[in-house]
Amino acid sequence: MRNQYSSAPVMRRALLAVVALLAASAAPAQASSADSTPTADAPRVAASAWYLLGEDGAVLAQSNARRERAIASITKLMTAVVVLEQARLSDVVRVSPLAAGVGESTVYLRAGEELTAGALLRAMLVRSANDAAEALALHVGRGSTERFVALMNAKARELGLVDTHFANPHGLDASGHVSSARDTTALIRYALGVPFIRDALSRSTVSLPGGRVFPTTDDLLVSWPALVAGKTGHTQGAGWSEAAAAKAGGITVYGSVLGSDTRSTRNDALQQLLTFGLAQYRRTTAIDASRVYAEAETDYGRPMVKLVAPRTLVRVVRVGTQLVERIIAPSSVTLPVRKGQRLGRVDVYAGKRIVASSNLVAAAPVSEPGLVGKAKWYATQTVENLWEVIT
């Protein structure tokens, strides 16, 4: 940039915009456009359908991702979302005979007993309790499961889950009760943004009054540290399924596997899929506080002003993504300059998306000379200019 500076006293600030390639890495796997075909280089997992989403919204792998199918207890994610929107955790729920009579996965609720909505939500999410889901639905639906299910379907439409239709609050096989791997992945991503749901699904056990303690149905939660949380599901129609998130090194990915043949196969498939997803991202220094991004000339032969970022910014980016930085900085500045004075800006792009931005500030102060210093500079300049004319 020095060849764009003038040796004359600075009369104005000229802004320079510099665009440069910041970083690149190995080419990424490309997302498949065919719904039934897995992403190139992605693992072929043992499930009927799967979907893998990066935290930036990129589709990393998919197979039969839009195919409607039963999702079993993954349904309870939506049940929890609706209950938390419509009721208070402190609400006291009286268990009806209808709720107590729901079978399969339960926490053995008794007709007439009373528990808080918060306790029932944890039982439903951690232990996948069908009786707890039914009790909550009847409470929020004012005695009507159908009224509650209508709220579930309305919320599905609001979230853009176009492949999803609910017929009950627990996920037991029923006609018209369907979703897809894409929708369940979107649902787990949304649900884990709700603090209560995220907390509940990260627990390995749930306790209910009377000394009742139940373990989680999520095997990976206790065996694989990268798992943030997930919701399992299993029925004859759905097979073994789960929607979950995994995190490592500050990187989070979301995925679903639907319709595996066995519990262990489901666990292996989900871990394999999410591990692949984590490997598709890297943490990189987008803005470096130790780097001089530009230098600006000053008046009267004073030192150049170095422009730096106040702090380092690290971002998660897709492997193979080229980061391009755009630097806007003055070629010259007027004196005096204070340390930390804002003089420019740097923006870092991944494609058209800005991933990091920062002001550029003066790394050190530069004072303005007094009258004697200015006079000496002008005298020196005059001598140099005369010498150039003579020679």
VMD Tcl script that draws the C-alpha trace (Angstrom):
set ca {
  {0.00 0.00 0.00}
  {3.02 2.34 0.44}
  {3.19 3.17 -3.27}
  {-0.19 4.90 -2.93}
  {1.02 7.34 -0.28}
  {2.18 10.90 -0.89}
  {5.16 12.60 0.76}
  {3.28 15.89 0.90}
  {1.47 17.03 4.04}
  {-1.80 15.20 4.41}
  {-4.80 17.32 3.39}
  {-7.48 14.60 3.37}
  {-8.01 10.90 4.14}
  {-8.18 8.59 1.14}
  {-9.99 5.33 1.85}
  {-8.58 2.18 0.33}
  {-10.65 -0.95 -0.05}
  {-8.64 -4.15 -0.26}
  {-10.21 -7.54 -0.95}
  {-8.06 -10.60 -0.34}
  {-8.38 -14.34 0.01}
  {-7.97 -15.14 3.69}
  {-8.09 -18.92 3.93}
  {-8.98 -22.07 2.07}
  {-8.83 -25.77 2.79}
  {-9.61 -29.10 1.21}
  {-12.69 -29.30 -0.95}
  {-15.85 -30.09 1.02}
  {-18.31 -32.86 0.39}
  {-21.16 -31.49 -1.71}
  {-24.75 -31.83 -0.59}
  {-26.86 -34.14 -2.70}
  {-29.79 -32.72 -4.62}
  {-31.45 -36.12 -4.94}
  {-33.60 -36.92 -1.92}
  {-32.86 -40.63 -2.04}
  {-29.12 -40.33 -2.63}
  {-26.67 -39.72 0.24}
  {-24.26 -36.80 0.07}
  {-21.04 -37.53 -1.79}
  {-18.43 -38.98 0.57}
  {-20.97 -39.12 3.41}
  {-21.38 -42.38 5.32}
  {-24.12 -44.79 4.37}
  {-25.75 -45.36 7.71}
  {-27.98 -48.28 8.67}
  {-31.35 -46.54 8.66}
  {-34.30 -46.12 6.30}
  {-33.88 -42.33 6.23}
  {-31.46 -39.79 7.59}
  {-30.68 -36.11 7.49}
  {-27.69 -34.11 8.72}
  {-27.62 -30.36 9.22}
  {-24.75 -28.04 10.13}
  {-25.20 -25.23 12.60}
  {-24.96 -22.82 9.67}
  {-27.97 -24.52 8.07}
  {-25.97 -26.42 5.44}
  {-27.33 -29.85 4.48}
  {-24.39 -32.18 4.95}
  {-25.98 -35.56 4.19}
  {-29.40 -36.97 3.46}
  {-31.21 -40.05 2.28}
  {-34.98 -40.37 1.85}
  {-35.07 -37.17 3.87}
  {-38.56 -36.10 2.72}
  {-40.20 -39.50 2.87}
  {-43.11 -39.53 5.31}
  {-42.87 -42.18 7.98}
  {-43.71 -42.88 11.61}
  {-41.36 -41.20 14.11}
  {-42.54 -42.73 17.41}
  {-41.51 -40.80 20.54}
  {-39.58 -38.13 18.64}
  {-43.12 -36.73 18.62}
  {-42.63 -35.74 22.26}
  {-40.33 -32.90 21.22}
  {-43.36 -31.11 19.77}
  {-45.47 -32.07 22.77}
  {-42.92 -30.39 25.03}
  {-42.73 -27.28 22.86}
  {-46.50 -26.82 22.93}
  {-46.83 -27.51 26.66}
  {-44.14 -24.96 27.47}
  {-45.93 -22.36 25.34}
  {-49.36 -23.04 26.85}
  {-48.69 -23.90 30.52}
  {-46.46 -23.09 33.48}
  {-43.94 -25.53 34.86}
  {-45.53 -25.09 38.26}
  {-49.00 -26.10 37.02}
  {-50.37 -29.04 39.00}
  {-51.61 -31.78 36.68}
  {-54.05 -34.41 37.93}
  {-53.47 -37.71 36.15}
  {-56.67 -38.97 34.55}
  {-57.54 -42.67 34.14}
  {-57.10 -42.18 30.40}
  {-53.50 -41.00 30.84}
  {-52.71 -43.69 33.40}
  {-53.96 -46.32 30.98}
  {-51.60 -45.45 28.10}
  {-49.20 -48.32 27.63}
  {-45.72 -49.23 26.38}
  {-43.05 -46.77 27.62}
  {-44.37 -45.28 30.88}
  {-43.45 -44.09 34.35}
  {-46.43 -45.92 35.82}
  {-48.53 -42.91 36.68}
  {-51.54 -43.60 38.85}
  {-54.98 -42.18 38.19}
  {-55.67 -39.33 40.56}
  {-52.08 -38.53 41.51}
  {-50.90 -34.98 41.05}
  {-47.58 -33.84 39.67}
  {-46.25 -30.56 38.30}
  {-46.09 -29.99 34.58}
  {-42.31 -29.67 34.94}
  {-41.99 -33.12 36.50}
  {-44.19 -34.68 33.83}
  {-42.23 -32.97 31.05}
  {-38.96 -34.40 32.37}
  {-40.51 -37.86 32.65}
  {-41.77 -37.57 29.09}
  {-38.46 -36.36 27.64}
  {-35.96 -38.40 29.67}
  {-37.88 -41.66 30.04}
  {-40.08 -41.14 26.97}
  {-43.17 -41.70 29.12}
  {-46.35 -42.03 27.09}
  {-48.55 -41.64 30.15}
  {-46.85 -38.35 31.02}
  {-47.37 -37.08 27.46}
  {-51.08 -37.96 27.60}
  {-51.52 -36.31 30.99}
  {-49.91 -33.11 29.76}
  {-51.98 -33.10 26.57}
  {-55.21 -33.46 28.52}
  {-54.16 -30.70 30.90}
  {-53.30 -28.19 28.17}
  {-56.16 -29.33 25.95}
  {-58.63 -28.83 28.83}
  {-59.63 -32.46 28.77}
  {-59.32 -32.91 24.99}
  {-56.37 -34.66 23.38}
  {-57.71 -33.60 19.99}
  {-57.55 -29.95 21.00}
  {-53.94 -30.38 22.08}
  {-52.98 -32.21 18.88}
  {-54.43 -29.33 16.88}
  {-51.97 -27.04 18.67}
  {-49.14 -29.42 17.77}
  {-50.06 -29.34 14.10}
  {-50.38 -25.56 14.14}
  {-46.90 -25.28 15.61}
  {-45.57 -27.69 12.98}
  {-46.92 -25.41 10.26}
  {-45.40 -22.39 11.97}
  {-41.99 -24.08 12.01}
  {-42.26 -25.10 8.35}
  {-42.46 -28.84 9.05}
  {-44.33 -29.55 5.82}
  {-43.92 -33.34 5.96}
  {-45.33 -33.57 9.48}
  {-48.80 -34.34 10.81}
  {-49.54 -35.43 14.36}
  {-52.42 -37.62 15.53}
  {-51.44 -37.97 19.20}
  {-49.04 -36.43 21.75}
  {-46.88 -39.51 22.43}
  {-46.00 -41.02 19.05}
  {-47.59 -44.44 19.28}
  {-48.37 -45.71 15.78}
  {-51.54 -44.14 14.40}
  {-52.95 -43.47 10.95}
  {-51.77 -40.11 9.66}
  {-49.14 -39.66 12.35}
  {-46.06 -38.98 10.20}
  {-43.00 -36.83 9.76}
  {-39.69 -37.02 7.89}
  {-35.99 -37.06 8.66}
  {-35.69 -33.50 7.46}
  {-38.54 -32.32 9.69}
  {-37.37 -34.19 12.78}
  {-33.91 -32.64 12.38}
  {-35.46 -29.19 12.14}
  {-37.56 -30.00 15.19}
  {-34.65 -31.13 17.38}
  {-32.71 -28.02 16.37}
  {-35.62 -25.82 17.41}
  {-36.40 -27.77 20.57}
  {-32.82 -27.66 21.85}
  {-33.05 -23.89 21.63}
  {-35.61 -24.07 24.46}
  {-33.58 -24.10 27.72}
  {-35.93 -26.42 29.63}
  {-35.99 -29.03 26.86}
  {-32.23 -28.89 26.38}
  {-31.69 -29.33 30.11}
  {-34.15 -32.21 30.41}
  {-32.74 -34.11 27.44}
  {-29.20 -33.79 28.81}
  {-30.16 -35.67 32.03}
  {-29.34 -39.33 32.42}
  {-32.13 -39.97 34.94}
  {-35.45 -38.51 36.04}
  {-36.93 -38.67 39.54}
  {-40.61 -38.57 40.46}
  {-42.26 -38.32 43.88}
  {-42.30 -41.52 45.88}
  {-38.70 -42.42 45.16}
  {-39.34 -43.35 41.54}
  {-36.14 -43.01 39.48}
  {-35.95 -43.84 35.77}
  {-32.95 -43.87 33.40}
  {-32.87 -42.09 30.06}
  {-33.76 -44.01 26.91}
  {-30.84 -42.34 25.12}
  {-27.88 -44.74 25.23}
  {-25.50 -42.31 23.49}
  {-26.03 -39.68 26.15}
  {-24.08 -41.77 28.64}
  {-21.67 -43.45 26.22}
  {-20.66 -40.71 23.76}
  {-19.48 -37.39 25.25}
  {-20.05 -35.47 22.01}
  {-23.81 -35.96 22.19}
  {-25.51 -32.79 23.38}
  {-28.97 -34.29 23.66}
  {-31.48 -36.21 21.60}
  {-34.91 -37.75 21.56}
  {-35.26 -41.44 20.88}
  {-38.24 -43.24 19.44}
  {-39.30 -46.80 18.81}
  {-42.48 -48.49 17.65}
  {-43.14 -51.33 15.28}
  {-44.03 -48.87 12.55}
  {-41.19 -46.44 13.16}
  {-38.36 -48.84 13.87}
  {-35.51 -47.54 16.03}
  {-35.08 -43.80 15.51}
  {-33.53 -40.72 17.07}
  {-33.08 -36.99 16.44}
  {-30.10 -35.42 18.19}
  {-27.32 -32.86 18.27}
  {-23.59 -33.37 18.79}
  {-20.91 -30.84 19.68}
  {-17.12 -30.93 19.64}
  {-14.56 -28.13 19.54}
  {-17.27 -25.49 19.53}
  {-18.95 -27.04 16.50}
  {-22.56 -28.29 16.65}
  {-24.43 -30.42 14.12}
  {-27.97 -31.82 14.11}
  {-29.22 -35.07 12.62}
  {-31.89 -37.74 12.53}
  {-31.83 -41.42 11.73}
  {-35.21 -43.06 11.22}
  {-36.08 -46.72 10.88}
  {-33.02 -48.65 11.99}
  {-33.51 -52.38 12.63}
  {-32.24 -52.53 16.21}
  {-31.43 -50.25 19.11}
  {-27.69 -50.76 18.78}
  {-27.85 -50.25 15.02}
  {-29.69 -46.97 15.60}
  {-27.07 -45.84 18.08}
  {-24.20 -46.68 15.73}
  {-25.93 -45.04 12.78}
  {-26.58 -41.80 14.63}
  {-23.07 -41.58 16.05}
  {-21.57 -42.28 12.63}
  {-23.72 -39.61 10.98}
  {-23.07 -36.91 13.57}
  {-19.34 -37.69 13.67}
  {-19.20 -37.17 9.93}
  {-21.01 -33.87 10.36}
  {-18.56 -32.60 12.98}
  {-15.67 -33.36 10.64}
  {-17.14 -31.04 7.99}
  {-16.33 -27.92 10.00}
  {-13.25 -26.25 11.40}
  {-12.57 -23.38 13.76}
  {-10.49 -20.67 12.16}
  {-9.18 -17.27 13.12}
  {-11.28 -14.94 11.00}
  {-9.85 -11.74 12.51}
  {-6.41 -11.68 14.14}
  {-5.61 -9.06 16.77}
  {-1.86 -9.67 16.33}
  {-1.92 -8.72 12.66}
  {-1.41 -5.29 11.11}
  {-4.19 -4.95 8.55}
  {-3.10 -1.63 7.05}
  {-0.75 1.30 7.52}
  {-1.61 4.94 7.03}
  {0.74 7.85 6.38}
  {0.77 10.90 8.60}
  {1.90 14.55 8.24}
  {5.31 16.04 8.80}
  {7.30 12.82 8.49}
  {5.80 11.31 11.62}
  {5.65 7.47 11.91}
  {3.02 5.58 9.96}
  {-0.07 4.52 11.86}
  {-0.55 0.77 12.08}
  {-4.16 -0.37 11.97}
  {-5.08 -3.43 14.00}
  {-8.22 -5.23 15.21}
  {-9.00 -4.77 18.92}
  {-9.64 -8.48 19.48}
  {-9.25 -11.85 17.78}
  {-12.44 -13.41 16.43}
  {-12.64 -17.17 15.88}
  {-15.41 -18.59 13.72}
  {-16.67 -22.03 12.72}
  {-16.64 -22.48 8.95}
  {-17.26 -25.30 6.55}
  {-14.22 -27.29 5.44}
  {-13.26 -26.03 1.98}
  {-14.85 -22.63 2.47}
  {-12.78 -19.75 1.14}
  {-12.84 -16.76 3.46}
  {-12.44 -13.42 1.75}
  {-11.69 -10.26 3.69}
  {-12.54 -6.72 2.67}
  {-10.42 -4.06 4.33}
  {-11.47 -0.42 4.28}
  {-8.71 1.80 5.62}
  {-7.31 5.28 5.04}
  {-4.12 5.74 3.09}
  {-3.35 8.77 5.23}
  {-4.59 10.34 8.46}
  {-4.41 13.73 10.10}
  {-2.61 14.21 13.36}
  {-2.79 13.72 16.25}
  {-3.85 10.04 16.36}
  {-4.94 8.41 19.61}
  {-4.19 4.81 20.47}
  {-7.39 2.84 19.81}
  {-8.80 5.50 17.50}
  {-11.17 3.99 14.96}
  {-9.77 4.44 11.49}
  {-11.04 1.57 9.34}
  {-12.91 -1.69 9.14}
  {-12.44 -5.30 8.12}
  {-15.25 -7.65 7.06}
  {-14.72 -11.35 6.44}
  {-17.03 -13.15 4.04}
  {-17.86 -16.77 3.32}
  {-19.52 -16.39 -0.05}
  {-22.02 -13.57 0.36}
  {-22.36 -14.07 4.11}
  {-20.37 -11.96 6.57}
  {-18.89 -14.26 9.19}
  {-16.88 -11.67 11.13}
  {-16.49 -7.89 11.28}
  {-14.29 -5.55 13.26}
  {-13.25 -1.94 13.45}
  {-9.60 -1.24 12.75}
  {-7.92 1.03 15.29}
  {-4.60 2.75 15.74}
  {-2.11 0.41 17.41}
  {-0.19 3.32 18.96}
  {-0.57 7.08 19.36}
  {1.15 9.50 16.99}
  {1.44 13.06 18.20}
  {1.39 16.22 16.12}
  {4.69 18.12 16.12}
  {4.90 21.64 17.45}
  {5.78 24.76 15.45}
  {9.50 24.06 15.58}
  {9.02 20.48 14.39}
  {6.77 21.59 11.54}
  {9.24 24.29 10.54}
  {12.09 21.77 10.40}
  {9.97 19.43 8.25}
  {9.08 22.17 5.80}
  {12.70 23.26 5.61}
  {13.81 19.72 4.88}
  {11.16 19.32 2.19}
  {12.17 22.61 0.59}
  {15.82 21.58 0.42}
  {14.90 18.19 -1.06}
  {12.66 19.76 -3.68}
  {15.36 22.32 -4.68}
  {17.92 19.54 -4.96}
  {15.59 17.59 -7.27}
  {15.21 20.69 -9.49}
  {18.95 21.28 -9.60}
  {19.87 17.68 -10.36}
}
mol new
graphics top color blue
foreach p $ca { graphics top sphere $p radius 0.5 }
foreach p [lrange $ca 0 end-1] q [lrange $ca 1 end] { graphics top cylinder $p $q radius 0.2 }
display resetview
